[in-house]
Amino acid sequence: MSKFSVITLLESVLGKGKINSNDNIAFHCPFCPTTKKKMEVNVVSQHWHCWVCNAAGRKLTVLFRKLNVQREKISRLIQLLDDVEYRPTKTTTDTPVIQLPEEYKPLWKINTKAPEYRNAIYYLKNRGITIYDILKYRIGYCTNGLYNGKIIIPSYDANGSLNYFVGRAYYDTDYKHKNPNVSKDIIGFELHINWKMPIILVEGAFDAIAIKRNAIPLFGKTISNTLKKRIVEKGVKEIYICLDMDARKQALEAAEYFMANGLDVYFVDLPESDPSELGFKQIKYEIEQTCRLSQEKLMEQKILCTL
């Protein structure tokens, strides 16, 4: 037997699925009224999760029992799963599977009686994050587990599949950041990107949220090969590179690459603060005041970078 037999059995219960990346199949969620296929089932790890109502589990047998599926089908599922190479955190290509922490709780579900909820909301409010941002980016938090005391900001690809997430402590601590040990060769916040409009590249998730419009977080200082390729393939005409001062070398390398591919590049020369610290109005002003980067200016910046 193979995982395709498992998919056939799943479709007999959930209806026709849509094959996504990393062994994920998207189905209509049986637990909420959304009309889109937002419940993802991984036929190798057995994890399942709806990105709308947040129904989730780590075993397909649990899903079947919640749906009151006939015992014969549950027995058949167990038999088929025994023949599928099962790895809880890896795909059949030995690539880590990205999953939100099991302890993840959505912050748009108001729980003002809980101190941890109030502390997480207080932290986000001080960083200029609104309830609209929380809903748009599906921001959550964890109160226990590996990501205890951390805000969780997911990133989804164009199909709505999770491709990364960041964890940021909402308490003062020496260990502020904790991110999953998976590849960053992705496109951050791709679900929210309009490739027909100018693109803004930033380092972190909070920076992208602060800019609000068409900003892609790199989750670091290096532009992934997947992102570079997608920008050129999509025929993006204008791109703003808005990285911190300590990433100037990487920013200039990216500017040179995109200029060589015919894009109009705007190198946003930030002050000492990053976009999330500047806030929406100030970073908007900085972007609007930026002129298109010429070859002469590029060479000048590269020389300054070596001094």
N, C-alpha and C positions, 0 to 999 in steps of 0.2 A: 504494500500500500504506500501511498505518498501523501504529501500535504494537500494535493489537489483533490483527493478523496474527502479530506476534512472540509475543504472549501465547498464541495458539492453538498455535503451534509449540512453545513452552516446555511447554505442558500435555501435548502429545503425548509429551514426554520425561519430565517430572517429575510428571505427574498433575494433577488439578484444583487450581488455585491460588485464593488468597483475595486480593482486591484491597484494598490498604491505601492510605494517603495518599501523595502525592508520587510517583506512578508506580511505587510498590513493589507487588510481588506476592509473597505468602508461599506457600511450598511445603513439603512434607515433605522434610527433608534426606536426600539419598541417601548421605551420608557418615557418618551417625550414627544410632543406633536410637531417637531421640526420636519419640514418637507425635504430637507437635504440629507445626504448620506454623511452623517457626522459621527456615527459610532464606528470606531476602528477596532478590528480584531486582528491580533497577530497569531497566525496559525502555528508558529514555532514556539514563542514564549508563552502563548495562551492568554496574554494580557488583553483586556478589552476595556474600552473607555469611550464615553460620549462627550464630545467637546462642548455640547450645549447644556445638557442637564447634569453632567459630571457623574453619571452612573458609571461604575467601574468595577473591575475584579481581576484576579490573577489566574483564574481557572475557567476553562470553557464549560466544564461540567456545572460549575456554579451558575453560569449564565443560563444554561439549559434548564436547571432546576428553578431558577427565578421565573422562567417563562412557562413553567409547568409542561415541559416537553415530555412526550411519552417515554416510558422507561426503556423501550426497545431502542429508541434513538440515542438515549444517554449511554446505554451499553455499547452501542455501535461506535459512538464517539470515543469512548475509553479504549476500545479495541484499535481504532484507527490511530489514536494518539500514541499508542505503544509502538507503532511502526514509524512514527515521525521522529526524526532526530531532534530531541528536545534539549534546548539550552535556554534557561530562563533569561539570560541577559545578552545572548548573542544570536545572530542569524546564521543560516547555513553557510554563509561566506565568511564566518568568523568576524563579522563587523558588529561592534556593540550596538544594541538596540537602545534608542533613546526613549525613556519613559519618564513622566513626571513622578516625583517622589510619592510613595504610597500615602504619606501623611499630608499631602497637599490639600489645602482648603481654599475655596474661592472667596475672595474678599468682597465680591459684590453681594454675597449672602450676608446681610447685616446681622451682627450678633454683638450689639453694644454692651451686653451684660458680661461678656468675656473680656478680662483684662488684656490678654494677648491680642485679641482682635483690635481693641482700642489702641494699643501700643503700635501695632503694625500700621493702622490707619493714620495715626498721629505722625509717624515717621514719613509716610508717603505725602501727607498734606504739607509737611515742612519742605519737601522736595518739589512742591508744585504739582503733584499728581492729583488729578480730579477723579471723581467717580466715573466720568466718561472714559478716562484713560484706563481705569481698572477694568471696565467692561470691554473696551476695544481690544486690549492686550491680554485679557483673561488673567489678570494678576491675582496671585494667591499668596499663601503663607504656610509655614509649618510650625507647629508647637512642640514637636518631638521628632525623634529619628535623626538621621544624618544632617538634615537641614533645619534642625531645631532653631527657632528664633530668627528665621530668614524669610525675607520676601522672595517669592518665586515669580519670575517673569518668563513665560514661555515664548518661543518663536515657532511659527508655522510656515510651511512651504506653500506654494501656490495651490496645492490640493487640500490644504487644511490639515496636513499631517505634521505632527511635532518634529522639528529638526534640531532643536537645541533649547536650553533654558538656562537662566542665570539665577543664582541664589545670593542675596545681599542681606547681611545682618541688619535688623532694625533696632538693635541695641549697640551701645558702644563696646567694641571688642577688638582684640588684636587680629582676629580672623574674620574679616568683614565679608570676604567673598568665598563662595564654594560653587564651582561649576562642574557639570558632569564630565567624565573622562571619555569624551567622544570627539570625533573629527569636527573641526570648525570649517571644513571645506563645504560651506553651505551659503545660503542667502538669508540673512537675518530679516525677520519680519516680512518675508516675501509675500505673504497673504495680503498685506496692506499696500503693496507697491503698484503704482501705475507707471509702466515703462514708457508711456508716451509723454510723460512729464519729466522735467529736470529731476535728477537723482542727487541726494545728499548723503555722503558717506561719513559716518561718525564711528567712534570707538565702542561706546557702550550702549546698553539698552536704555538707560535713563537719558542719555544724550539724544537718542532717536525720539523718545517720547516727548522730550522738551521741545524739539523742533516741530513735532506734530505732523508735518507734511512730507511724505515720500522720503523719509530718512531710513537708511539701512545701517544697522549696527554691525560692526566687524567682530565684536566680542574679543577685541584685541587691537593690535596695531598693523596687522598685515591683511591685505585684501586677498581673499581666497581665489584660487584659479577658477572655481565654478562661478563666482561672482563676476570676475573679469570677463569670462567668456559670455555670460548671459547679458551683460551690459552691451557688449559689441553686437551680439546676435539680435538683440531687441531693437537695435538702431537708435539707442539713446543719443540725443543731440547735445544735451548739456549735463555736466556733472559738477557738483560742488564737493570739494574734499575738505572736510571740516574736522581735522584731527588735532589732538593736543600738541603743545610745543615739543614735548619729548618724543613725538612720533614724526617730526619734520622730515627726516630722511625717508621714511616709508611713504609719507604723503607726496614727496617730490618724485619718487620712483613711480608711484601710481599715476601722477599727473603726466609724466613723460610717456607712460604706456598708453594712456587714453588719448593724448594728443596725437600720438603716432597712428592711432586708429580713427582719426578724423573727428574726435569729439571736441566741443568747446569746453575747456576746463577752467574752473574758478577755484583758486587756491585761497581758502578763507584763512587769513592770518589772525588766529585767535590771540587774545591777551592771555594772561596767566591762568585764567579760569577756563574750565571746559563748558560745553553747551548746557549741561544740566545745572551747573552753578550759575550761569549767566541768566537763565530763564528765557521763556519764549520771546518776549518783546526785544530783549537785547540781542539774542542770537539772530533773530529775524532782521534786525537793523544791520548787524555785521555782515550777513549774507547779502542783503540788498546793496551794501556799499562796496562789495567786492567786484573788481573788474576782471574781465577774461584774461587768462594767463597767456602771455606771448612767449615765443621761444627765447627772446632776450631776457624776459623776466624769469623764466625757468632757469636759464643758465646763471643768472645773478643769484637766485635763491640757492642753487646747488653750490656755488662758490662760498656763499655765506655759511652754508651748512658744514663746510669743511674747516672753517676757521675756529 
